[in-house]
């Protein structure tokens, strides 16, 4: 039977610790990569056409909401971009408020009535 010396034991423990550190590093990269993917999924960017299709309105309505500052958006160059999460929150906040359609239409017509 072979006896293991203290030096051999220390060497093995150091090798095990080194390998464990490497495994932790690799797992850290995998975990952070998965976390980034989940963040990206959560922060899906949408175009004007996608938001219009999602909300079932015309693209001109989305552009008007952007111009009026009523919908959360940001611009990338000339393109309007929307975070899906922000649009969902915006839609929820709109559902909470009751809309007086007649007042909205009258207000719109007064602001946009072309004088001839």
KOLTORBA-368883 format. One line per 8 residues: for each residue x, y, z of C-alpha. Coordinates in nm, 4 decimals. Layout:
% KOLTORBA-368883
X:Y:Z  ...
END
This chain:
% KOLTORBA-368883
0.0000:0.0000:0.0000  0.1344:0.3363:-0.1045  0.1193:0.6259:0.1382  0.0468:0.9744:0.0120  0.2761:1.2472:0.1338  0.1636:1.5893:0.2452  0.3281:1.7453:-0.0615  0.1356:1.5180:-0.2996
-0.1871:1.5974:-0.1193  -0.1190:1.9723:-0.1391  -0.0369:1.9448:-0.5091  -0.3622:1.7575:-0.5788  -0.5651:2.0117:-0.3801  -0.4063:2.3003:-0.5689  -0.4846:2.1331:-0.9013  -0.8456:2.0752:-0.7911
-0.8788:2.4392:-0.6810  -0.7362:2.5585:-1.0121  -0.9782:2.3405:-1.2070  -1.2699:2.4610:-0.9941  -1.1765:2.8229:-1.0673  -1.1762:2.7432:-1.4404  -1.5159:2.5753:-1.4127  -1.6533:2.8793:-1.2258
-1.5204:3.1075:-1.4995  -1.6818:2.8987:-1.7721  -2.0124:2.8856:-1.5857  -1.9945:3.2594:-1.5256  -1.9650:3.3198:-1.9007  -2.2571:3.0867:-1.9728  -2.4767:3.2445:-1.7049  -2.3990:3.6015:-1.8107
-2.4578:3.5086:-2.1748  -2.7988:3.3606:-2.0900  -2.8851:3.6649:-1.8792  -2.7989:3.8971:-2.1681  -3.0182:3.6935:-2.4024  -3.3094:3.7160:-2.1602  -3.2637:4.0911:-2.1267  -3.2564:4.1245:-2.5051
-3.5730:3.9120:-2.5356  -3.7411:4.1281:-2.2749  -3.6319:4.4439:-2.4519  -3.7467:4.3459:-2.7992  -3.7352:4.6477:-3.0252  -4.0223:4.7140:-3.2593  -4.0610:4.9328:-3.5663  -4.3527:5.1646:-3.6385
-4.5131:4.8989:-3.8607  -4.4767:4.6349:-3.5908  -4.6273:4.8611:-3.3239  -4.9114:4.9518:-3.5599  -4.9828:4.5839:-3.6278  -4.9496:4.5017:-3.2585  -5.1934:4.7747:-3.1539  -5.4127:4.7251:-3.4636
-5.3979:5.0875:-3.5753  -5.2624:5.2639:-3.8816  -4.8947:5.3649:-3.8886  -4.9996:5.7305:-3.9186  -5.1632:5.7032:-3.5748  -4.8346:5.5785:-3.4287  -4.6415:5.8648:-3.5924  -4.8959:6.1148:-3.4554
-4.8664:5.9669:-3.1051  -4.4881:6.0012:-3.1297  -4.5119:6.3622:-3.2438  -4.7479:6.4402:-2.9564  -4.5212:6.2620:-2.7074  -4.8003:6.0253:-2.6092  -4.6205:5.6988:-2.6783  -4.2772:5.5921:-2.5481
-4.0214:5.5759:-2.8299  -3.6670:5.6634:-2.9243  -3.4975:5.7315:-3.2533  -3.2130:5.5471:-3.4181  -3.1110:5.7848:-3.6916  -3.4393:5.8653:-3.8632  -3.6114:5.5471:-3.7486  -3.8585:5.5348:-3.4638
-3.7992:5.2398:-3.2314  -4.0114:5.1092:-2.9478  -3.9435:4.8711:-2.6614  -4.2169:4.6110:-2.6508  -4.2267:4.6270:-2.2713  -4.2833:5.0053:-2.2847  -4.5629:4.9637:-2.5403  -4.7337:4.7022:-2.3230
-4.7122:4.9341:-2.0197  -4.8417:5.2244:-2.2296  -5.1367:5.0166:-2.3513  -5.2172:4.9098:-1.9958  -5.2147:5.2707:-1.8796  -5.4471:5.3631:-2.1675  -5.6896:5.0855:-2.0671  -5.7053:5.2239:-1.7148
-5.8234:5.5630:-1.8365  -6.1698:5.5972:-1.9822  -6.1720:5.7859:-2.3095  -6.4484:6.0229:-2.4062  -6.4529:5.9572:-2.7803  -6.6769:6.2524:-2.8640  -6.4525:6.4950:-2.6762  -6.1430:6.3475:-2.8436
-6.2950:6.3772:-3.1926  -6.4141:6.7342:-3.1296  -6.0729:6.8333:-2.9950  -5.8986:6.6717:-3.2920  -6.1258:6.8430:-3.5428  -6.0755:7.1810:-3.3777  -5.6978:7.1435:-3.3878  -5.6782:7.0040:-3.7389
-5.9733:7.1632:-3.9150  -5.8466:7.3172:-4.2346  -5.9742:7.6631:-4.2930  -6.0656:7.7358:-4.6493
END
